[in-house]
């Protein structure tokens, strides 16, 4: 019986790459996009993998979306939940130059939404299903070198909130995943990693470290990251 992964935020970049990787591995994939009718790459994958891929509309900051998705997926046991969705705005601005509404949107999307969504989707997860949050090395206080202040702070906040989530759900395995510096719209063309290398590594790490309980902060190669 094929396993099922639920990917939140899969219409482009790493989410799309993870969709392709898991389909290639023979998994069933439930992939979300804010507007599936405009997710042409996902649609193409769906036609190439008949019966394996299901695409659902979802906006991580819509307070009603998680309950609607959980209802839509009722009766499906999800084996891995991976919340990929995130954003990076005002990348080069020091925090005092960032408009309050921009800062609030980034924290809502990157920090508050992932554990909130995970909480709401617990009813559709299999008992031992791990929960994976896409974070970044840039959220590590131990590795901070300045720059990208808003994004760094939002990912550090996600890490903290994920710890709280893991404590509340001590029977679950929680992974905070750094994908590496990857050639995506966010990572830019100078990044040393391509998407296939990153997503294959992340899928391997989930396979190796996704069982049991507790929380881990790791990269796509399985290396632990200092908090």
Residue pairs with C-beta under 8 A, 6 or more apart in sequence:
2 26
2 27
2 28
2 52
3 27
3 28
3 79
3 80
4 27
4 28
4 29
4 30
4 76
4 77
4 78
4 79
4 80
5 18
5 22
5 27
5 28
5 29
5 30
5 78
5 79
5 80
5 81
5 82
6 30
6 32
6 73
6 78
6 80
6 81
6 82
6 121
6 124
7 15
7 18
7 19
7 22
7 29
7 30
7 31
7 32
7 82
7 84
8 15
8 32
8 58
8 60
8 81
8 82
8 83
8 84
8 85
8 114
8 117
9 15
9 32
9 33
9 58
9 60
9 83
9 84
9 85
9 86
10 16
10 18
10 19
10 29
10 31
10 32
10 33
10 42
10 84
11 31
11 33
11 34
11 35
11 36
11 38
11 39
11 41
11 42
12 39
12 41
12 184
12 185
13 182
13 184
13 185
13 186
13 195
14 84
14 134
14 179
14 182
14 184
14 195
14 198
14 199
15 31
15 84
15 85
16 41
16 42
16 45
16 195
17 195
17 196
17 198
17 199
18 82
18 84
18 199
18 202
18 203
19 29
19 31
19 42
19 45
19 53
20 45
20 199
21 196
21 199
21 200
21 203
22 29
22 203
23 29
23 45
23 48
23 49
23 52
23 53
25 203
26 52
27 52
28 52
28 53
28 54
29 49
29 52
29 53
29 54
30 54
30 55
30 56
30 73
30 76
30 78
31 42
31 53
31 54
31 55
31 56
32 55
32 56
32 57
32 58
32 69
32 85
33 39
33 42
33 55
33 56
33 57
33 58
34 57
34 58
34 59
35 57
36 42
36 43
36 55
36 56
36 57
39 55
42 53
42 55
43 55
45 53
46 53
46 55
56 69
56 72
56 73
58 65
58 69
59 65
60 83
60 85
60 109
60 113
60 114
60 117
61 105
61 108
61 109
61 113
66 116
66 117
66 120
66 121
67 120
69 120
69 121
70 120
70 121
70 123
70 124
73 124
74 123
74 124
76 124
77 124
77 125
77 126
77 129
78 121
78 124
78 125
78 126
78 129
79 126
79 129
80 129
80 130
80 132
80 206
80 210
81 118
81 121
81 125
81 129
81 130
81 131
81 132
82 132
82 134
82 177
82 206
83 114
83 117
83 118
83 131
83 132
83 133
83 134
84 134
85 109
85 113
85 114
85 134
86 109
86 110
86 134
86 186
87 105
87 106
87 109
87 110
88 106
88 148
88 150
88 151
88 186
89 102
89 105
89 106
89 150
90 97
90 98
90 99
90 102
90 103
90 106
90 150
91 148
91 150
91 151
92 147
92 148
93 149
93 150
94 149
95 103
95 149
95 150
95 153
98 149
98 150
102 150
103 150
106 150
106 151
106 154
107 153
107 154
107 157
109 154
110 151
110 154
110 155
110 157
110 158
111 154
111 155
111 157
111 158
111 161
112 161
114 133
114 134
114 158
114 161
114 162
115 133
115 158
115 161
115 162
115 164
115 165
118 131
118 133
118 165
119 165
122 169
125 131
128 173
128 211
129 172
130 172
130 173
130 174
130 175
130 206
130 210
130 211
131 165
131 169
131 172
131 173
131 174
131 175
132 174
132 175
132 176
132 177
132 202
132 206
132 210
133 158
133 162
133 174
133 175
133 176
133 177
134 177
134 179
135 155
135 158
135 159
135 162
135 176
135 177
135 178
135 217
136 151
136 152
136 155
136 178
136 179
137 143
137 178
137 219
137 225
138 144
138 148
138 151
138 152
138 155
139 152
139 154
139 155
139 156
139 157
139 158
139 159
140 156
140 159
140 217
140 225
140 226
140 227
141 156
141 227
142 226
142 227
143 225
143 226
144 152
158 176
159 176
159 217
159 227
162 174
162 176
162 215
163 215
165 174
166 172
166 174
166 214
166 215
170 213
170 214
171 213
172 213
173 209
173 210
173 211
173 212
173 213
173 214
173 215
174 214
174 215
174 216
175 205
175 206
175 209
175 210
175 215
175 216
175 218
176 215
176 216
176 217
176 218
176 225
177 202
177 205
177 206
177 218
177 219
177 220
178 217
178 218
178 219
178 220
178 225
179 193
179 198
179 199
179 202
179 219
179 220
180 191
180 192
180 193
180 197
180 198
180 201
180 219
180 220
180 221
181 187
181 191
181 192
181 193
182 191
182 193
182 194
182 195
182 198
183 189
183 191
183 193
183 194
183 195
184 191
184 195
187 193
193 220
197 220
198 220
199 220
201 219
201 220
201 221
201 222
202 220
204 222
205 218
205 219
205 220
205 221
205 222
208 222
209 216
209 218
209 222
216 224
217 224
217 225
217 227
218 224
218 225
219 225
